[in-house]
């Protein structure tokens, strides 16, 4: 039984060590990831969103013009 307990303790220690290493790595990489999001991703999304809104606005204006033209045609 002691052999089993020792194996469980060893496995538990290895898991704990692996988790601790992963946490340390995440603590180091998360600030870099946040900086990447803020510096690269957010501006790109804003740019593309602005372009999409302008395109949608233009298409809606064209559709409004079309609807007005259809109302003016005699039936």
VOKE-348797 format. One line per 2 residues: number of its first residue (from 1); their letters; for each residue x negated, z negated, y of N, C-alpha, C, O. Coordinates in Angstrom, 2 decimals, padded with zeros to 5 digits. Example, Ala and Ser with C-alpha at 12.3 -4.5 7.8 and 13.67 -1.06 7.14 Angstrom:
BEGIN
1 = AS = -013.19,-007.80,-005.69,-012.30,-007.80,-004.50,-013.20,-007.80,-003.30,-014.24,-008.46,-003.32 ~ -012.85,-007.08,-002.25,-013.67,-007.14,-001.06,-012.90,-007.87,000.03,-013.41,-008.04,001.14
# end
This chain:
BEGIN
1 = XX = -000.82,000.00,-001.19,000.00,000.00,000.00,-000.86,000.00,001.25,-000.50,000.60,002.26 ~ -002.01,-000.67,001.19,-002.90,-000.69,002.35,-003.40,000.70,002.68,-003.56,001.06,003.85
3 = XX = -003.65,001.50,001.64,-004.11,002.87,001.86,-003.04,003.69,002.60,-003.36,004.46,003.50 ~ -001.79,003.50,002.21,-000.69,004.19,002.87,-000.59,003.76,004.34,-000.45,004.60,005.23
5 = XX = -000.65,002.46,004.57,-000.57,001.95,005.95,-001.71,002.49,006.81,-001.51,002.83,007.98 ~ -002.90,002.56,006.24,-004.05,003.08,006.98,-003.84,004.55,007.32,-004.15,004.98,008.43
7 = XX = -003.31,005.33,006.37,-003.05,006.75,006.62,-002.00,006.93,007.72,-002.14,007.80,008.58 ~ -000.97,006.11,007.69,000.07,006.18,008.72,-000.52,005.82,010.08,-000.24,006.48,011.08
9 = XX = -001.35,004.79,010.12,-001.99,004.38,011.38,-002.92,005.48,011.89,-002.96,005.75,013.09 ~ -003.67,006.10,010.98,-004.56,007.19,011.38,-003.77,008.37,011.94,-004.13,008.95,012.96
11 = XX = -002.70,008.71,011.25,-001.87,009.83,011.72,-001.25,009.49,013.07,-001.19,010.35,013.96 ~ -000.81,008.28,013.23,-000.21,007.84,014.49,-001.24,007.88,015.61,-000.93,008.27,016.74
13 = XX = -002.46,007.49,015.32,-003.53,007.52,016.32,-003.85,008.95,016.71,-004.07,009.24,017.89 ~ -003.89,009.86,015.74,-004.16,011.27,016.04,-003.05,011.87,016.90,-003.32,012.60,017.86
15 = XX = -001.82,011.55,016.57,-000.69,012.06,017.36,-000.77,011.50,018.78,-000.58,012.24,019.75 ~ -001.05,010.23,018.90,-001.16,009.61,020.22,-002.28,010.25,021.02,-002.12,010.53,022.21
17 = XX = -003.41,010.49,020.38,-004.53,011.12,021.07,-004.17,012.54,021.52,-004.48,012.93,022.64 ~ -003.51,013.29,020.66,-003.10,014.65,021.01,-002.13,014.63,022.19,-002.25,015.45,023.10
19 = XX = -001.19,013.72,022.17,-000.23,013.60,023.27,-000.95,013.21,024.55,-000.67,013.76,025.61 ~ -001.86,012.26,024.47,-002.61,011.84,025.66,-003.42,012.99,026.24,-003.49,013.15,027.46
21 = XX = -004.04,013.79,025.39,-004.81,014.95,025.86,-003.90,015.97,026.53,-004.25,016.55,027.56 ~ -002.73,016.18,025.94,-001.78,017.13,026.52,-001.29,016.64,027.88,-001.16,017.43,028.82
23 = XX = -001.02,015.36,027.98,-000.56,014.79,029.25,-001.65,014.93,030.31,-001.36,015.30,031.45 ~ -002.88,014.64,029.96,-003.99,014.77,030.91,-004.11,016.22,031.39,-004.29,016.48,032.58
25 = XX = -004.00,017.15,030.46,-004.10,018.57,030.83,-002.95,018.98,031.74,-003.15,019.70,032.72 ~ -001.74,018.52,031.42,-000.59,018.84,032.25,-000.74,018.25,033.65,-000.40,018.90,034.64
27 = XX = -001.24,017.04,033.73,-001.42,016.41,035.04,-002.40,017.20,035.90,-002.28,017.23,037.12 ~ -003.37,017.84,035.26,-004.33,018.66,036.01,-003.74,020.02,036.37,-004.01,020.53,037.46
29 = XX = -002.95,020.61,035.49,-002.46,021.97,035.69,-001.18,022.07,036.49,-000.92,023.11,037.10 ~ -000.37,021.03,036.52,000.89,021.09,037.25,000.68,021.35,038.73,001.38,022.19,039.29
31 = XX = -000.26,020.67,039.41,-000.46,021.00,040.84,-000.87,022.46,041.06,-000.44,023.08,042.03 ~ -001.69,023.01,040.17,-002.08,024.41,040.27,-000.87,025.32,040.08,-000.73,026.33,040.77
33 = XX = -000.01,024.97,039.15,001.19,025.76,038.88,002.14,025.72,040.08,002.69,026.75,040.46 ~ 002.31,024.55,040.67,003.16,024.42,041.84,002.60,025.24,043.00,003.35,025.89,043.72
35 = XX = 001.29,025.20,043.17,000.66,025.99,044.23,000.89,027.48,043.97,001.19,028.22,044.91 ~ 000.76,027.92,042.75,001.00,029.32,042.39,002.44,029.71,042.71,002.69,030.76,043.29
37 = XX = 003.40,028.85,042.33,004.80,029.14,042.63,005.01,029.28,044.14,005.63,030.23,044.61 ~ 004.49,028.31,044.89,004.70,028.31,046.34,003.98,029.45,047.04,004.51,030.01,048.00
39 = XX = 002.79,029.80,046.58,001.99,030.81,047.27,002.31,032.24,046.84,002.18,033.17,047.64 ~ 002.71,032.44,045.60,002.91,033.80,045.08,004.36,034.12,044.73,004.88,035.16,045.14
41 = XX = 004.99,033.27,044.00,006.32,033.58,043.48,007.38,033.48,044.56,008.18,034.41,044.73 ~ 007.42,032.38,045.30,008.47,032.18,046.30,008.47,033.28,047.37,009.53,033.83,047.67
43 = XX = 007.30,033.63,047.94,007.34,034.72,048.93,007.81,036.06,048.35,008.53,036.81,049.01 ~ 007.42,036.34,047.13,007.85,037.58,046.48,009.35,037.60,046.28,010.02,038.60,046.55
45 = XX = 009.89,036.49,045.80,011.34,036.40,045.58,012.08,036.55,046.91,013.09,037.24,046.99 ~ 011.56,035.90,047.95,012.21,036.02,049.26,012.18,037.46,049.75,013.18,037.96,050.28
47 = XX = 011.07,038.12,049.58,010.96,039.52,050.02,011.95,040.40,049.27,012.67,041.19,049.87 ~ 011.99,040.25,047.96,012.89,041.08,047.15,014.34,040.74,047.45,015.20,041.62,047.47
49 = XX = 014.63,039.46,047.68,015.99,039.05,048.01,016.42,039.65,049.33,017.55,040.13,049.47 ~ 015.53,039.63,050.31,015.84,040.21,051.62,016.12,041.70,051.49,017.07,042.21,052.08
51 = XX = 015.29,042.40,050.72,015.50,043.84,050.51,016.84,044.09,049.82,017.56,045.01,050.18 ~ 017.15,043.28,048.83,018.42,043.44,048.11,019.60,043.20,049.04,020.59,043.93,048.98
53 = XX = 019.51,042.19,049.89,020.60,041.93,050.83,020.76,043.08,051.82,021.89,043.46,052.15 ~ 019.65,043.64,052.29,019.73,044.77,053.22,020.37,046.00,052.53,021.20,046.69,053.12
55 = XX = 019.98,046.24,051.30,020.56,047.35,050.55,022.05,047.13,050.33,022.86,048.04,050.51 ~ 022.41,045.92,049.93,023.82,045.61,049.71,024.61,045.75,051.01,025.72,046.28,051.01
57 = XX = 024.04,045.30,052.09,024.69,045.42,053.39,024.92,046.89,053.75,026.00,047.25,054.21 ~ 023.92,047.71,053.53,024.04,049.14,053.82,025.13,049.78,052.95,025.95,050.55,053.44
59 = XX = 025.13,049.45,051.66,026.12,050.03,050.76,027.53,049.57,051.13,028.48,050.35,051.05 ~ 027.69,048.30,051.53,029.00,047.82,051.94,029.47,048.52,053.21,030.66,048.84,053.34
61 = XX = 028.55,048.76,054.14,028.91,049.49,055.37,029.36,050.90,055.02,030.34,051.39,055.58 ~ 028.65,051.56,054.11,029.03,052.92,053.69,030.40,052.91,053.01,031.21,053.81,053.22
63 = XX = 030.65,051.89,052.20,031.94,051.79,051.52,033.06,051.54,052.52,034.15,052.10,052.39 ~ 032.80,050.71,053.52,033.80,050.47,054.56,034.11,051.75,055.30,035.27,052.04,055.59
65 = XX = 033.09,052.53,055.61,033.30,053.83,056.27,034.15,054.74,055.39,035.07,055.40,055.88 ~ 033.85,054.78,054.11,034.60,055.61,053.17,036.07,055.18,053.14,036.97,056.02,053.17
67 = XX = 036.31,053.87,053.08,037.69,053.37,053.04,038.44,053.75,054.32,039.60,054.14,054.26 ~ 037.79,053.65,055.45,038.42,054.03,056.71,038.74,055.53,056.73,039.80,055.93,057.21
69 = XX = 037.85,056.35,056.21,038.10,057.78,056.16,039.28,058.11,055.24,040.07,059.00,055.54 ~ 039.40,057.39,054.15,040.49,057.63,053.21,041.83,057.25,053.84,042.84,057.89,053.57
71 = XX = 041.85,056.22,054.65,043.10,055.80,055.30,043.54,056.81,056.35,044.74,056.96,056.60 ~ 042.61,057.49,056.97,042.93,058.43,058.04,043.41,059.78,057.52,044.02,060.54,058.27
73 = XX = 043.14,060.09,056.28,043.56,061.38,055.70,045.07,061.36,055.50,045.62,060.36,055.05 ~ 045.73,062.47,055.85,047.18,062.54,055.60,047.47,062.61,054.11,046.72,063.22,053.34
75 = X = 048.53,062.00,053.73,048.89,061.96,052.30,049.92,062.98,051.94,050.31,063.07,050.78
# end
